[in-house]
Amino acid sequence: MTQHTDVRPAEPARYRWVVLGVATFTQAASGFFVQGIGAMGVHLQRDLHVGAAELGLLLSAAQLVPLAGLLVAGELLDRYDERWVVGIGACVVAVSLGVGSVAPGYASLLLVLLVVGAGYSTVQPGGSKSVASWFDASQRGLAMGVRQAGLPLGGVVAAAVLPALAAASGWRASLLAGGLVALVGAVAFMGLYRRPPVPGLPEPGASRGVESRGAPGVESRGALGGEPRASLGSRLRMLREPAMVRILLSGACLVSVHSGVGVLTVLHLHEAASVEAGSAALVLVAVQGAGVAGRVCLAAWSDRVRSGRYACVLVCMVAVTAGMVALMTPLGRSPVAACLLFVWLGFFGIGWYGPWVAHLAESAPPGRTGFALGLAMAVTQVAVILAPPALGLLRDVTGGFGAAWGVLSAMTAAAVVVTARGAGFRRRASS
């Protein structure tokens, strides 16, 4: 498919920042409502008469279709212009939320969120691929970090606005607001995004693999191997590559932590630390803000770490393990200490995604960036789906939050041990 652009070759240095801005905004807008579900937890439990497990299931419903949809989106992104793939997906999010504003109850809301997830399937890998194609390896980490900050950035605004809107006008009004915001994001992306006008700009995987940073434009097979036009079966074999195993294991643990922070922060502060519901929602705003800062700062740091981007991911796993263990001590029942711990978890437990997705994009074989992004995100989507209701169920069954934080910290600590050993072996083998 021939791509057209009205960006002149002399302008990419300036226009790439426009691309970064619109990709970040579209992700924030598309994820706005779903990111606000945890902040509205107290209101939704009261109005819909549900427990923590059912609340977590709402988040899972929005993530179920992407389990397969991310693979489809990745394939579409390798064939067609991101401008339309992402824009149409964001429109699906907007329309479904608008229709959902007349949903009669909990079951209907679940169905609406399934459709929302189908639309969002294109936004996540599409935005990553669009930004990666405009920035070379020297700035790609920072750019991807800024772009991936879109999700918690949307969460910041959602946590500040949606609980108040739900309290004043009901939870259905929050869906309508989410739909309008998503529509603005869709229009912005379709109106402003263009493909890079210079064919020589490197695609992730062509400039460096997992362990080294090559010069821009140098061809490479990428750490995940494969050929640009290989069959589906051969492309799926990248799941057995050591680099992908590390990516998936760390990603599954850290998205579970992210889910736990999103669904349990307000409830933990309200029930375990005796923080008023409105104040707890404002703390979640600060947590999401720390996640925005983490995605940018940690990704920028990964541009300069000689041991590779994955070292930054390991640091994040160690940091979140320490934070969750601290929540299980008396510190977790202290209003001030618990708030500070959740901000810590926001910085590392949400911020990890910047260096992680940059590491993933640069590990992909040439011409298969979209598929590699979609594949890894689809596999880690299993954890995104299972974690919220499972953690909510642990809370309901045990009557406390210690079990949920304990399971998450044990999983993450085990992933640190396994993936750090694998990374160390790879470095020694290649030296």
Secondary structure in CASP SS format (residue, H / E / C, confidence):
PFRMAT SS
TARGET T0000
AUTHOR 0000-0000-0000
METHOD secondary structure of the structure
MODEL  1
M C 1.00
T C 1.00
Q C 1.00
H C 1.00
T C 1.00
D C 1.00
V C 1.00
R C 1.00
P C 1.00
A C 1.00
E C 1.00
P H 1.00
A H 1.00
R H 1.00
Y H 1.00
R H 1.00
W H 1.00
V H 1.00
V H 1.00
L H 1.00
G H 1.00
V H 1.00
A H 1.00
T H 1.00
F H 1.00
T H 1.00
Q H 1.00
A H 1.00
A H 1.00
S H 1.00
G C 1.00
F H 1.00
F H 1.00
V H 1.00
Q H 1.00
G C 1.00
I C 1.00
G C 1.00
A C 1.00
M C 1.00
G H 1.00
V H 1.00
H H 1.00
L H 1.00
Q H 1.00
R H 1.00
D H 1.00
L H 1.00
H C 1.00
V C 1.00
G C 1.00
A H 1.00
A H 1.00
E H 1.00
L H 1.00
G H 1.00
L H 1.00
L H 1.00
L H 1.00
S H 1.00
A H 1.00
A H 1.00
Q H 1.00
L H 1.00
V C 1.00
P H 1.00
L H 1.00
A H 1.00
G H 1.00
L H 1.00
L H 1.00
V H 1.00
A H 1.00
G H 1.00
E H 1.00
L H 1.00
L H 1.00
D H 1.00
R H 1.00
Y C 1.00
D C 1.00
E H 1.00
R H 1.00
W H 1.00
V H 1.00
V H 1.00
G H 1.00
I H 1.00
G H 1.00
A H 1.00
C H 1.00
V H 1.00
V H 1.00
A H 1.00
V H 1.00
S H 1.00
L H 1.00
G H 1.00
V H 1.00
G H 1.00
S C 1.00
V C 1.00
A C 1.00
P C 1.00
G C 1.00
Y H 1.00
A H 1.00
S H 1.00
L H 1.00
L H 1.00
L H 1.00
V H 1.00
L H 1.00
L H 1.00
V H 1.00
V H 1.00
G H 1.00
A H 1.00
G H 1.00
Y H 1.00
S H 1.00
T H 1.00
V H 1.00
Q H 1.00
P H 1.00
G H 1.00
G H 1.00
S H 1.00
K H 1.00
S H 1.00
V H 1.00
A H 1.00
S H 1.00
W H 1.00
F C 1.00
D C 1.00
A H 1.00
S H 1.00
Q H 1.00
R H 1.00
G H 1.00
L H 1.00
A H 1.00
M H 1.00
G H 1.00
V H 1.00
R H 1.00
Q H 1.00
A C 1.00
G H 1.00
L H 1.00
P H 1.00
L H 1.00
G H 1.00
G H 1.00
V H 1.00
V H 1.00
A H 1.00
A H 1.00
A H 1.00
V H 1.00
L H 1.00
P H 1.00
A H 1.00
L H 1.00
A H 1.00
A H 1.00
A H 1.00
S H 1.00
G C 1.00
W H 1.00
R H 1.00
A H 1.00
S H 1.00
L H 1.00
L H 1.00
A H 1.00
G H 1.00
G H 1.00
L H 1.00
V H 1.00
A H 1.00
L H 1.00
V H 1.00
G H 1.00
A H 1.00
V H 1.00
A H 1.00
F H 1.00
M H 1.00
G H 1.00
L H 1.00
Y C 1.00
R C 1.00
R C 1.00
P C 1.00
P C 1.00
V C 1.00
P C 1.00
G C 1.00
L C 1.00
P C 1.00
E C 1.00
P C 1.00
G C 1.00
A C 1.00
S C 1.00
R C 1.00
G C 1.00
V C 1.00
E C 1.00
S C 1.00
R C 1.00
G C 1.00
A C 1.00
P C 1.00
G C 1.00
V C 1.00
E C 1.00
S C 1.00
R C 1.00
G C 1.00
A C 1.00
L C 1.00
G C 1.00
G C 1.00
E C 1.00
P C 1.00
R C 1.00
A C 1.00
S C 1.00
L H 1.00
G H 1.00
S H 1.00
R H 1.00
L H 1.00
R H 1.00
M H 1.00
L H 1.00
R H 1.00
E C 1.00
P H 1.00
A H 1.00
M H 1.00
V H 1.00
R H 1.00
I H 1.00
L H 1.00
L H 1.00
S H 1.00
G H 1.00
A H 1.00
C H 1.00
L H 1.00
V H 1.00
S H 1.00
V H 1.00
H H 1.00
S H 1.00
G H 1.00
V H 1.00
G H 1.00
V H 1.00
L H 1.00
T H 1.00
V H 1.00
L H 1.00
H H 1.00
L H 1.00
H H 1.00
E H 1.00
A C 1.00
A C 1.00
S C 1.00
V C 1.00
E C 1.00
A H 1.00
G H 1.00
S H 1.00
A H 1.00
A H 1.00
L H 1.00
V H 1.00
L H 1.00
V H 1.00
A H 1.00
V H 1.00
Q H 1.00
G H 1.00
A H 1.00
G H 1.00
V H 1.00
A H 1.00
G H 1.00
R H 1.00
V H 1.00
C H 1.00
L H 1.00
A H 1.00
A H 1.00
W H 1.00
S H 1.00
D C 1.00
R C 1.00
V C 1.00
R C 1.00
S C 1.00
G C 1.00
R H 1.00
Y H 1.00
A H 1.00
C H 1.00
V H 1.00
L H 1.00
V H 1.00
C H 1.00
M H 1.00
V H 1.00
A H 1.00
V H 1.00
T H 1.00
A H 1.00
G H 1.00
M H 1.00
V H 1.00
A H 1.00
L H 1.00
M C 1.00
T C 1.00
P H 1.00
L H 1.00
G H 1.00
R H 1.00
S C 1.00
P H 1.00
V H 1.00
A H 1.00
A H 1.00
C H 1.00
L H 1.00
L H 1.00
F H 1.00
V H 1.00
W H 1.00
L H 1.00
G H 1.00
F H 1.00
F H 1.00
G H 1.00
I H 1.00
G H 1.00
W C 1.00
Y H 1.00
G H 1.00
P H 1.00
W H 1.00
V H 1.00
A H 1.00
H H 1.00
L H 1.00
A H 1.00
E H 1.00
S H 1.00
A C 1.00
P C 1.00
P C 1.00
G C 1.00
R C 1.00
T H 1.00
G H 1.00
F H 1.00
A H 1.00
L H 1.00
G H 1.00
L H 1.00
A H 1.00
M H 1.00
A H 1.00
V H 1.00
T H 1.00
Q H 1.00
V H 1.00
A H 1.00
V H 1.00
I H 1.00
L H 1.00
A H 1.00
P H 1.00
P H 1.00
A H 1.00
L H 1.00
G H 1.00
L H 1.00
L H 1.00
R H 1.00
D H 1.00
V H 1.00
T H 1.00
G C 1.00
G C 1.00
F C 1.00
G H 1.00
A H 1.00
A H 1.00
W H 1.00
G H 1.00
V H 1.00
L H 1.00
S H 1.00
A H 1.00
M H 1.00
T H 1.00
A H 1.00
A H 1.00
A H 1.00
V H 1.00
V H 1.00
V H 1.00
T H 1.00
A H 1.00
R H 1.00
G H 1.00
A H 1.00
G H 1.00
F H 1.00
R H 1.00
R H 1.00
R H 1.00
A H 1.00
S H 1.00
S C 1.00
END
